[in-house]
Amino acid sequence: MEGLIYQSSLNNPYHNLAAEAYLAQICREENKSCLYLWQNSSSVIIGCHQNPYTECDVGFARENDIFIARRTTGGGAVYQDLGNLNFTLIVPICSFDRVKSTQLIASALNGIGIEAEADGRNDICVGGLKISGNAYSSDSKIGLHHGTLLYDVDKEIMERVLKVSENKLKKRGISSVKSRVACIKELYPDVSLEALKEVLINAFKSRLVTGASEIQIDMQGAEFKSLLDKFASASWIFGKYDDYTLRQNMQFDWGNVTVLADMNGEKPNALHIETDAVEAGLLSRLFRDLNQALANGGSIISVFEAYKLRFPENFSMIDDIRQMIEKL
């Protein structure tokens, strides 16, 4: 299969997230695979179901010219700067496997002497320390896997700008975000940022495609500008959270979750979720269908039962959310 390679020359997270969405659309239309490499200036990138005000110090970010952006995948908030390398793998859905894709990245790093291994839900670690966070999405045509490689990130700023719940820290048995992560340059000072780029490109060419060519993106085109407007918009980044009168938070094995509800007496009118769970697409569809049932006077219990039958691999997560809503 013919592959595409795109390396962004920009460091603006809104441009880079728009480019990712643009490349995903090309792969959908042309049935191709793509490797995308990109770096952001100082930024907090939150998951698609997260509240920026609870995930980072918004005031500190603004005072220190740190971008706040929202991606389309699930997972938790991350801090990035030019000491971080982002990668995106996009493949036809018939070839997409989260575990194998993450193992491919770890194996590529092994090839240059980095003793990396997949760990937990979506991390790549060296000696138990996180050097890469990963997130995933898929639809009927493509699968997308993107992640960070912490090369020489400013961990002091990371610690200052990110907010992590005490429950999440306790679950991991750590005292701070900084104590959980490591930079590749610290562990392997002879490995360069360019070497990381090269090993990812070589892994893509040798394991995922039969041939690959570098491409450019028309950033003046209407389609790209529309995507850029979306990712840079306050409505996309910050959302609306003051419409909800009741909230409940719990920590599960699959993630930290807050359910918000606009109540009408003892029954909710509308529901919303904040979570670092990686199952972003499933949760988006679930809450869309729950709200549709509420609007039409239907039963949300029947929605939950239908989802547990359709997605048995996510039975526990769906049932945990059901129980949270019943306790509102």
Backbone torsions as a table, in degrees:
resi	resn	phi	psi	omega
1	MET	NA	138.0	178.4
2	GLU	-71.3	135.7	-179.1
3	GLY	-115.6	157.1	178.4
4	LEU	-117.6	143.0	175.8
5	ILE	-126.8	128.7	176.6
6	TYR	-131.3	127.1	176.0
7	GLN	-116.3	115.6	-176.6
8	SER	-72.9	139.5	175.4
9	SER	-99.0	-0.3	-178.6
10	LEU	-102.8	155.0	-179.7
11	ASN	-119.1	15.9	178.5
12	ASN	-88.9	120.8	-174.9
13	PRO	-61.9	-31.2	-179.9
14	TYR	-68.6	-42.6	174.8
15	HIS	-62.0	-42.3	-175.2
16	ASN	-70.9	-37.2	175.5
17	LEU	-69.1	-36.9	176.1
18	ALA	-64.6	-40.0	178.5
19	ALA	-62.7	-39.7	178.4
20	GLU	-61.1	-46.7	179.2
21	ALA	-63.4	-36.7	178.8
22	TYR	-65.1	-44.5	179.1
23	LEU	-65.3	-37.9	178.2
24	ALA	-60.8	-39.7	179.5
25	GLN	-67.0	-38.7	176.0
26	ILE	-60.1	-44.8	-179.3
27	CYS	-64.8	-36.1	176.2
28	ARG	-62.2	-47.1	-173.8
29	GLU	-73.4	-33.7	-172.2
30	GLU	-109.3	2.9	179.3
31	ASN	53.8	51.3	-179.2
32	LYS	-122.5	164.1	174.0
33	SER	-102.9	155.3	-176.8
34	CYS	-145.3	141.5	167.4
35	LEU	-113.8	127.5	-177.8
36	TYR	-124.5	126.7	178.5
37	LEU	-117.3	134.4	-174.8
38	TRP	-156.4	154.9	177.2
39	GLN	-132.6	144.7	179.2
40	ASN	-113.1	147.1	165.4
41	SER	-64.7	173.6	-175.5
42	SER	-47.9	118.5	-172.8
43	SER	-150.8	148.3	164.1
44	VAL	-106.8	122.9	179.1
45	ILE	-111.3	114.4	-178.1
46	ILE	-97.1	156.5	175.7
47	GLY	-70.5	164.3	-170.9
48	CYS	-67.3	-19.9	-179.2
49	HIS	-109.2	22.6	-176.8
50	GLN	-106.5	153.7	177.3
51	ASN	-95.9	116.7	-176.3
52	PRO	-59.2	-30.4	-176.6
53	TYR	-72.1	-24.2	177.8
54	THR	-97.1	-13.9	-177.7
55	GLU	-97.4	-20.4	-179.0
56	CYS	-151.8	164.2	176.2
57	ASP	-84.4	94.3	-174.5
58	VAL	-60.9	-40.7	179.6
59	GLY	-62.9	-45.3	178.9
60	PHE	-62.3	-41.3	179.5
61	ALA	-60.7	-45.5	-179.0
62	ARG	-66.6	-40.0	-179.7
63	GLU	-65.9	-25.2	-175.1
64	ASN	-113.7	21.7	175.7
65	ASP	54.2	41.1	176.4
66	ILE	-99.5	121.5	178.3
67	PHE	-64.6	148.8	167.2
68	ILE	-119.5	125.1	-177.5
69	ALA	-136.2	157.5	178.4
70	ARG	-120.4	129.6	176.5
71	ARG	-93.4	177.5	-177.5
72	THR	-94.2	-7.4	-179.3
73	THR	-99.5	167.6	177.8
74	GLY	-81.3	-159.1	-177.4
75	GLY	91.5	-175.6	-173.5
76	GLY	-96.8	173.9	179.2
77	ALA	-73.0	144.0	178.1
78	VAL	-132.4	150.4	172.2
79	TYR	-100.9	136.4	178.9
80	GLN	-132.9	147.5	168.3
81	ASP	-145.9	-167.1	-175.5
82	LEU	-71.6	-4.1	172.0
83	GLY	-89.3	13.0	179.8
84	ASN	-123.6	137.5	174.6
85	LEU	-110.5	126.0	175.4
86	ASN	-98.8	141.8	174.2
87	PHE	-129.0	148.6	173.5
88	THR	-133.3	128.8	172.8
89	LEU	-110.9	127.0	177.3
90	ILE	-123.8	124.5	-177.6
91	VAL	-136.0	158.7	173.7
92	PRO	-57.4	146.3	-173.2
93	ILE	-59.7	-29.9	-179.5
94	CYS	-66.1	-19.0	-178.9
95	SER	-107.2	3.2	-171.8
96	PHE	-88.8	128.3	175.9
97	ASP	-146.9	116.1	-176.4
98	ARG	-56.5	-47.1	-175.7
99	VAL	-64.8	-47.5	-178.7
100	LYS	-65.6	-35.9	179.6
101	SER	-66.0	-42.1	178.0
102	THR	-67.9	-38.8	177.3
103	GLN	-64.9	-32.8	177.5
104	LEU	-61.2	-42.6	179.1
105	ILE	-66.0	-45.6	179.5
106	ALA	-61.6	-41.5	179.7
107	SER	-65.0	-38.8	177.7
108	ALA	-62.0	-41.3	178.1
109	LEU	-66.0	-37.5	175.9
110	ASN	-56.8	-33.9	-177.0
111	GLY	-65.5	-18.2	176.2
112	ILE	-114.3	23.7	171.8
113	GLY	90.2	4.9	179.1
114	ILE	-88.9	120.4	-175.2
115	GLU	-82.7	67.3	-175.1
116	ALA	-95.1	147.5	174.7
117	GLU	-149.7	147.5	176.2
118	ALA	-65.0	140.3	-174.5
119	ASP	-147.8	131.1	176.8
120	GLY	71.6	-153.8	-175.2
121	ARG	-69.6	-42.9	-169.8
122	ASN	-158.8	32.2	-180.0
123	ASP	-113.7	156.3	165.9
124	ILE	-118.8	129.0	-172.2
125	CYS	-127.3	159.1	169.3
126	VAL	-124.0	116.4	-179.8
127	GLY	58.2	34.7	179.6
128	GLY	83.6	-4.0	178.7
129	LEU	-101.1	134.0	-175.9
130	LYS	-74.7	125.6	173.3
131	ILE	-115.3	-7.0	-176.9
132	SER	-155.4	129.8	170.6
133	GLY	-108.2	142.0	-174.0
134	ASN	-130.8	151.9	177.4
135	ALA	-144.1	161.8	-169.1
136	TYR	-143.8	154.8	170.1
137	SER	-153.5	161.2	178.9
138	SER	-156.3	156.7	172.6
139	ASP	-140.4	-161.2	-174.4
140	SER	-72.1	-13.7	-175.4
141	LYS	-117.8	-33.2	-175.5
142	ILE	-136.4	158.2	167.8
143	GLY	-117.8	141.6	-178.1
144	LEU	-126.1	131.5	177.1
145	HIS	-129.6	119.0	174.1
146	HIS	-129.5	156.6	-176.7
147	GLY	-161.2	173.2	178.4
148	THR	-106.5	152.5	165.7
149	LEU	-125.6	109.1	-178.3
150	LEU	-76.0	105.0	-177.8
151	TYR	-95.4	-54.7	-179.7
152	ASP	-151.2	53.3	-175.2
153	VAL	-74.8	146.8	176.0
154	ASP	-75.0	97.8	-175.5
155	LYS	-72.0	-23.5	177.1
156	GLU	-67.4	-44.6	176.9
157	ILE	-67.0	-40.2	176.6
158	MET	-54.6	-48.0	-179.5
159	GLU	-62.8	-37.5	-175.6
160	ARG	-74.8	-37.8	-171.7
161	VAL	-90.8	-28.5	-179.3
162	LEU	-85.7	143.4	172.6
163	LYS	-111.3	128.1	178.3
164	VAL	-125.9	131.2	-177.0
165	SER	-63.5	148.3	177.3
166	GLU	-60.6	-35.4	179.1
167	ASN	-61.1	-40.0	-179.3
168	LYS	-69.1	-40.4	178.0
169	LEU	-64.4	-42.6	-179.7
170	LYS	-63.6	-39.2	-179.7
171	LYS	-60.1	-37.6	-179.4
172	ARG	-87.8	-6.6	179.2
173	GLY	68.0	35.5	-179.4
174	ILE	-127.2	164.4	-177.0
175	SER	-99.6	-17.7	-176.7
176	SER	-161.0	164.3	176.2
177	VAL	-61.3	-43.5	-175.0
178	LYS	-59.4	-34.8	-177.6
179	SER	-75.6	-12.4	-177.0
180	ARG	-92.3	-21.4	-172.8
181	VAL	-112.5	161.0	174.4
182	ALA	-141.9	151.2	175.8
183	CYS	-96.7	140.3	-179.0
184	ILE	-58.6	-37.1	-179.4
185	LYS	-63.9	-33.1	176.8
186	GLU	-65.6	-44.1	-174.6
187	LEU	-81.0	-34.4	-176.3
188	TYR	-134.7	77.6	-174.4
189	PRO	-62.4	-18.2	-179.6
190	ASP	-85.0	-9.5	179.2
191	VAL	-87.5	126.3	-179.3
192	SER	-96.3	163.4	176.1
193	LEU	-62.5	-38.4	178.5
194	GLU	-64.2	-33.8	178.0
195	ALA	-65.7	-36.7	177.1
196	LEU	-63.6	-43.9	178.4
197	LYS	-61.1	-45.3	-176.9
198	GLU	-63.6	-41.6	-177.2
199	VAL	-69.5	-32.7	176.7
200	LEU	-69.5	-41.4	178.1
201	ILE	-62.7	-44.0	-179.8
202	ASN	-64.7	-39.3	178.6
203	ALA	-65.0	-40.6	178.2
204	PHE	-61.6	-47.8	-177.0
205	LYS	-66.9	-37.6	-173.0
206	SER	-88.0	-23.5	-171.6
207	ARG	-116.0	-20.8	-173.6
208	LEU	-115.8	-23.6	-174.7
209	VAL	-137.0	162.3	177.4
210	THR	-92.2	-18.4	177.6
211	GLY	-163.6	151.3	-176.8
212	ALA	-142.9	144.9	178.4
213	SER	-133.9	144.9	176.6
214	GLU	-74.3	140.1	178.5
215	ILE	-127.6	167.4	174.2
216	GLN	-122.1	160.8	-179.7
217	ILE	-115.1	135.9	175.5
218	ASP	-82.1	97.7	-176.5
219	MET	-81.8	-0.9	176.8
220	GLN	-97.2	-6.4	-178.5
221	GLY	-72.7	156.8	-176.4
222	ALA	-63.7	-37.6	-177.2
223	GLU	-65.9	-44.9	179.7
224	PHE	-65.8	-42.8	-179.2
225	LYS	-61.8	-35.2	178.0
226	SER	-65.6	-41.6	177.6
227	LEU	-65.5	-41.2	179.0
228	LEU	-62.0	-43.2	177.9
229	ASP	-58.8	-39.0	179.4
230	LYS	-63.4	-54.0	-173.4
231	PHE	-69.8	-23.7	179.3
232	ALA	-91.1	-5.3	-173.6
233	SER	-78.7	142.7	178.1
234	ALA	-63.1	-33.3	-179.2
235	SER	-65.2	-36.9	178.1
236	TRP	-73.0	-43.8	-173.9
237	ILE	-74.2	-46.1	-170.4
238	PHE	-103.0	-23.3	177.5
239	GLY	60.3	-164.6	178.6
240	LYS	-131.2	115.9	-176.5
241	TYR	-115.3	-11.4	-177.0
242	ASP	-83.2	0.9	177.7
243	ASP	-81.3	-6.9	-173.6
244	TYR	-108.9	133.6	-171.9
245	THR	-98.5	-14.7	-176.0
246	LEU	-137.1	140.0	178.9
247	ARG	-141.3	146.0	178.0
248	GLN	-137.9	132.3	-177.1
249	ASN	-118.5	139.7	174.9
250	MET	-146.8	153.0	175.8
251	GLN	-108.4	124.6	177.2
252	PHE	-119.5	171.9	176.9
253	ASP	-61.4	-30.6	-176.7
254	TRP	-88.3	-5.3	176.3
255	GLY	150.1	169.7	173.4
256	ASN	-87.0	133.7	-175.2
257	VAL	-137.9	138.1	171.5
258	THR	-122.9	126.6	174.5
259	VAL	-102.4	128.2	177.6
260	LEU	-111.2	143.9	-177.8
261	ALA	-139.4	138.9	167.4
262	ASP	-95.6	113.5	-169.4
263	MET	-95.8	145.5	171.1
264	ASN	-122.5	90.9	-172.0
265	GLY	69.4	-122.9	180.0
266	GLU	-94.6	-1.9	-177.9
267	LYS	-115.1	144.4	178.5
268	PRO	-78.6	142.7	170.3
269	ASN	-86.2	-35.5	-176.2
270	ALA	-151.6	151.3	-177.8
271	LEU	-128.8	150.4	179.4
272	HIS	-145.6	150.8	-180.0
273	ILE	-123.9	140.0	168.8
274	GLU	-119.5	126.6	-177.9
275	THR	-163.2	155.6	173.2
276	ASP	-100.6	13.1	177.4
277	ALA	-60.4	147.1	-177.0
278	VAL	-82.1	-14.1	-175.5
279	GLU	-83.0	61.1	-171.8
280	ALA	-63.1	-47.2	-177.1
281	GLY	-62.7	-44.2	179.4
282	LEU	-61.5	-44.2	-178.2
283	LEU	-68.5	-35.8	176.6
284	SER	-60.9	-46.1	-179.5
285	ARG	-66.9	-40.8	-179.4
286	LEU	-59.9	-48.5	-177.2
287	PHE	-73.9	-27.1	171.7
288	ARG	-62.7	-46.0	-178.0
289	ASP	-71.5	-33.7	175.7
290	LEU	-63.3	-44.8	-179.3
291	ASN	-69.0	-33.8	176.1
292	GLN	-65.5	-40.0	178.1
293	ALA	-64.5	-41.7	178.2
294	LEU	-63.0	-42.5	-178.5
295	ALA	-66.0	-30.6	-176.4
296	ASN	-98.6	6.4	-179.7
297	GLY	74.7	19.3	-179.1
298	GLY	-87.1	-176.1	-177.4
299	SER	-97.5	122.6	176.7
300	ILE	-74.8	-23.7	177.2
301	ILE	-62.9	-40.1	179.2
302	SER	-65.8	-31.9	175.8
303	VAL	-64.1	-46.5	179.3
304	PHE	-61.4	-43.5	-179.0
305	GLU	-63.1	-40.0	179.0
306	ALA	-64.7	-40.1	-179.1
307	TYR	-70.1	-35.1	178.5
308	LYS	-67.1	-31.0	176.3
309	LEU	-75.3	-38.8	-177.7
310	ARG	-75.6	-31.7	-175.3
311	PHE	-127.5	67.2	-176.0
312	PRO	-61.1	-27.4	179.0
313	GLU	-68.3	-17.5	178.9
314	ASN	-112.5	22.6	-176.0
315	PHE	-54.7	-48.5	-175.5
316	SER	-62.8	-43.4	-179.8
317	MET	-62.4	-46.2	-179.0
318	ILE	-63.2	-41.1	-179.3
319	ASP	-70.4	-34.2	175.9
320	ASP	-61.2	-43.2	179.5
321	ILE	-66.1	-40.8	177.9
322	ARG	-57.8	-45.1	-178.9
323	GLN	-66.3	-36.6	176.3
324	MET	-61.6	-43.9	-179.3
325	ILE	-67.2	-37.9	179.4
326	GLU	-64.6	-25.7	-178.5
327	LYS	-88.8	-3.0	-178.8
328	LEU	-62.1	NA	NA
